[in-house]
Structures are given as C-alpha cells and as structure tokens.
Amino acid sequence: MPPRSLEIGPAGRAAAHAIERTRAARGYSQRQLAARVTALGGPMTFTALSRIERMVRRCDIDDLVAIATALGGAPQALLPGALTPPRVARAGAT
C-alpha cells in the first residue's frame, strides 16, 4: 500500500506563514536560514525550508524548534493562535 499523504492542518499552515514572515523580517534568505539551522545542529537544506514555507512539506517538531532557534525566538512564537484553544459555549450562557 502506498504511504498516505498527510494533510497540513491549521497549526502547520500558521507555522509555515510565520516562518516565512519572520525569516523575511530578519532579512534572511531561505539559504541563509537553512545554513543557520544546520550550523546549530539541525540539518536543513534550503529546499526543505522552501517546501515547508510553501506547505508542500510538513514541519515536524524538531524542524520547528531548530528554525525558531535559528530565528532567535521560541517555537510557540511561530504558532500564532494555534495554541489558543477554541472557546466552548457553556450551556445556558447567552
């Protein structure tokens, strides 16, 4: 049986957009950021980074931590709103 394609969910899409925005705001090219990630011990090619940003490749937790570190921030900063649980209406509330 061929491997099942894994769809990128809302947190993955939010992370991809945040990675691209943060990278651009810091003035890094994809090659530069991939080199920084690799220098910090997490092997990453610019092709892998490009695929993450274009949402062709899922960003696993190890990649997220390494990318966030290379960008000088915390992994949760790359998940805007994804960590906020949805509000649940209480019974009887108006």
ChimeraX commands (.cxc) that place a marker at each C-alpha (Angstrom):
marker #1 position 0.00,0.00,0.00 radius 0.5
marker #1 position 1.45,3.44,-0.88 radius 0.5
marker #1 position 2.05,5.84,2.00 radius 0.5
marker #1 position -0.87,8.09,2.79 radius 0.5
marker #1 position -0.35,11.78,2.14 radius 0.5
marker #1 position -0.53,13.78,5.35 radius 0.5
marker #1 position -2.54,16.95,5.00 radius 0.5
marker #1 position -1.11,20.06,6.62 radius 0.5
marker #1 position -3.53,21.30,9.26 radius 0.5
marker #1 position -4.21,24.79,10.62 radius 0.5
marker #1 position -1.24,24.81,13.00 radius 0.5
marker #1 position 1.10,23.69,10.21 radius 0.5
marker #1 position -0.22,26.38,7.87 radius 0.5
marker #1 position 0.13,29.03,10.58 radius 0.5
marker #1 position 3.70,27.89,11.28 radius 0.5
marker #1 position 4.63,27.97,7.58 radius 0.5
marker #1 position 3.35,31.54,7.21 radius 0.5
marker #1 position 5.02,32.64,10.45 radius 0.5
marker #1 position 8.34,31.09,9.45 radius 0.5
marker #1 position 8.28,32.90,6.11 radius 0.5
marker #1 position 7.23,36.24,7.65 radius 0.5
marker #1 position 9.79,36.05,10.45 radius 0.5
marker #1 position 12.58,34.97,8.10 radius 0.5
marker #1 position 11.85,37.89,5.77 radius 0.5
marker #1 position 11.57,40.33,8.69 radius 0.5
marker #1 position 15.02,39.22,9.91 radius 0.5
marker #1 position 16.41,39.70,6.40 radius 0.5
marker #1 position 17.40,36.07,5.86 radius 0.5
marker #1 position 17.13,34.26,2.55 radius 0.5
marker #1 position 15.96,30.66,2.65 radius 0.5
marker #1 position 19.56,29.57,2.04 radius 0.5
marker #1 position 20.81,31.72,4.93 radius 0.5
marker #1 position 18.22,30.43,7.36 radius 0.5
marker #1 position 18.80,26.82,6.32 radius 0.5
marker #1 position 22.54,27.34,6.88 radius 0.5
marker #1 position 21.86,28.80,10.35 radius 0.5
marker #1 position 19.66,25.81,11.25 radius 0.5
marker #1 position 22.37,23.43,10.04 radius 0.5
marker #1 position 25.07,25.33,11.95 radius 0.5
marker #1 position 23.01,24.89,15.13 radius 0.5
marker #1 position 23.00,21.13,14.62 radius 0.5
marker #1 position 19.72,20.56,12.80 radius 0.5
marker #1 position 20.47,19.56,9.21 radius 0.5
marker #1 position 18.26,21.52,6.82 radius 0.5
marker #1 position 18.53,22.29,3.14 radius 0.5
marker #1 position 17.06,25.41,1.62 radius 0.5
marker #1 position 14.85,23.09,-0.47 radius 0.5
marker #1 position 13.36,21.60,2.70 radius 0.5
marker #1 position 12.79,25.08,4.12 radius 0.5
marker #1 position 11.19,26.22,0.87 radius 0.5
marker #1 position 8.87,23.23,0.91 radius 0.5
marker #1 position 7.87,23.96,4.49 radius 0.5
marker #1 position 7.10,27.60,3.66 radius 0.5
marker #1 position 5.13,26.59,0.53 radius 0.5
marker #1 position 3.26,23.96,2.57 radius 0.5
marker #1 position 4.47,21.12,0.38 radius 0.5
marker #1 position 6.29,19.51,3.32 radius 0.5
marker #1 position 5.10,19.20,6.90 radius 0.5
marker #1 position 7.19,20.95,9.53 radius 0.5
marker #1 position 7.86,18.41,12.26 radius 0.5
marker #1 position 8.51,19.45,15.84 radius 0.5
marker #1 position 12.28,19.09,15.52 radius 0.5
marker #1 position 12.29,21.36,12.47 radius 0.5
marker #1 position 10.08,23.90,14.23 radius 0.5
marker #1 position 12.37,24.08,17.26 radius 0.5
marker #1 position 15.51,24.33,15.11 radius 0.5
marker #1 position 14.02,27.01,12.84 radius 0.5
marker #1 position 12.74,29.05,15.79 radius 0.5
marker #1 position 16.15,28.88,17.46 radius 0.5
marker #1 position 17.89,29.96,14.24 radius 0.5
marker #1 position 15.45,32.88,14.01 radius 0.5
marker #1 position 16.21,33.85,17.61 radius 0.5
marker #1 position 12.80,33.07,19.04 radius 0.5
marker #1 position 10.69,30.46,20.77 radius 0.5
marker #1 position 8.81,27.77,18.82 radius 0.5
marker #1 position 5.46,28.98,20.15 radius 0.5
marker #1 position 6.11,32.36,18.52 radius 0.5
marker #1 position 5.79,30.57,15.18 radius 0.5
marker #1 position 2.34,29.27,16.08 radius 0.5
marker #1 position 0.19,32.41,16.26 radius 0.5
marker #1 position -3.21,31.48,17.60 radius 0.5
marker #1 position -2.63,27.77,17.05 radius 0.5
marker #1 position -2.07,27.18,20.76 radius 0.5
marker #1 position -5.18,29.04,21.88 radius 0.5
marker #1 position -7.96,26.53,22.48 radius 0.5
marker #1 position -11.26,27.35,20.81 radius 0.5
marker #1 position -13.92,28.88,23.03 radius 0.5
marker #1 position -16.64,26.48,24.00 radius 0.5
marker #1 position -20.07,27.91,24.72 radius 0.5
marker #1 position -21.39,26.95,28.13 radius 0.5
marker #1 position -24.89,25.55,28.40 radius 0.5
marker #1 position -27.31,28.29,29.42 radius 0.5
marker #1 position -24.91,31.10,28.52 radius 0.5
marker #1 position -26.27,33.87,26.33 radius 0.5
marker link #1:1,2 radius 0.2
marker link #1:2,3 radius 0.2
marker link #1:3,4 radius 0.2
marker link #1:4,5 radius 0.2
marker link #1:5,6 radius 0.2
marker link #1:6,7 radius 0.2
marker link #1:7,8 radius 0.2
marker link #1:8,9 radius 0.2
marker link #1:9,10 radius 0.2
marker link #1:10,11 radius 0.2
marker link #1:11,12 radius 0.2
marker link #1:12,13 radius 0.2
marker link #1:13,14 radius 0.2
marker link #1:14,15 radius 0.2
marker link #1:15,16 radius 0.2
marker link #1:16,17 radius 0.2
marker link #1:17,18 radius 0.2
marker link #1:18,19 radius 0.2
marker link #1:19,20 radius 0.2
marker link #1:20,21 radius 0.2
marker link #1:21,22 radius 0.2
marker link #1:22,23 radius 0.2
marker link #1:23,24 radius 0.2
marker link #1:24,25 radius 0.2
marker link #1:25,26 radius 0.2
marker link #1:26,27 radius 0.2
marker link #1:27,28 radius 0.2
marker link #1:28,29 radius 0.2
marker link #1:29,30 radius 0.2
marker link #1:30,31 radius 0.2
marker link #1:31,32 radius 0.2
marker link #1:32,33 radius 0.2
marker link #1:33,34 radius 0.2
marker link #1:34,35 radius 0.2
marker link #1:35,36 radius 0.2
marker link #1:36,37 radius 0.2
marker link #1:37,38 radius 0.2
marker link #1:38,39 radius 0.2
marker link #1:39,40 radius 0.2
marker link #1:40,41 radius 0.2
marker link #1:41,42 radius 0.2
marker link #1:42,43 radius 0.2
marker link #1:43,44 radius 0.2
marker link #1:44,45 radius 0.2
marker link #1:45,46 radius 0.2
marker link #1:46,47 radius 0.2
marker link #1:47,48 radius 0.2
marker link #1:48,49 radius 0.2
marker link #1:49,50 radius 0.2
marker link #1:50,51 radius 0.2
marker link #1:51,52 radius 0.2
marker link #1:52,53 radius 0.2
marker link #1:53,54 radius 0.2
marker link #1:54,55 radius 0.2
marker link #1:55,56 radius 0.2
marker link #1:56,57 radius 0.2
marker link #1:57,58 radius 0.2
marker link #1:58,59 radius 0.2
marker link #1:59,60 radius 0.2
marker link #1:60,61 radius 0.2
marker link #1:61,62 radius 0.2
marker link #1:62,63 radius 0.2
marker link #1:63,64 radius 0.2
marker link #1:64,65 radius 0.2
marker link #1:65,66 radius 0.2
marker link #1:66,67 radius 0.2
marker link #1:67,68 radius 0.2
marker link #1:68,69 radius 0.2
marker link #1:69,70 radius 0.2
marker link #1:70,71 radius 0.2
marker link #1:71,72 radius 0.2
marker link #1:72,73 radius 0.2
marker link #1:73,74 radius 0.2
marker link #1:74,75 radius 0.2
marker link #1:75,76 radius 0.2
marker link #1:76,77 radius 0.2
marker link #1:77,78 radius 0.2
marker link #1:78,79 radius 0.2
marker link #1:79,80 radius 0.2
marker link #1:80,81 radius 0.2
marker link #1:81,82 radius 0.2
marker link #1:82,83 radius 0.2
marker link #1:83,84 radius 0.2
marker link #1:84,85 radius 0.2
marker link #1:85,86 radius 0.2
marker link #1:86,87 radius 0.2
marker link #1:87,88 radius 0.2
marker link #1:88,89 radius 0.2
marker link #1:89,90 radius 0.2
marker link #1:90,91 radius 0.2
marker link #1:91,92 radius 0.2
marker link #1:92,93 radius 0.2
marker link #1:93,94 radius 0.2
view
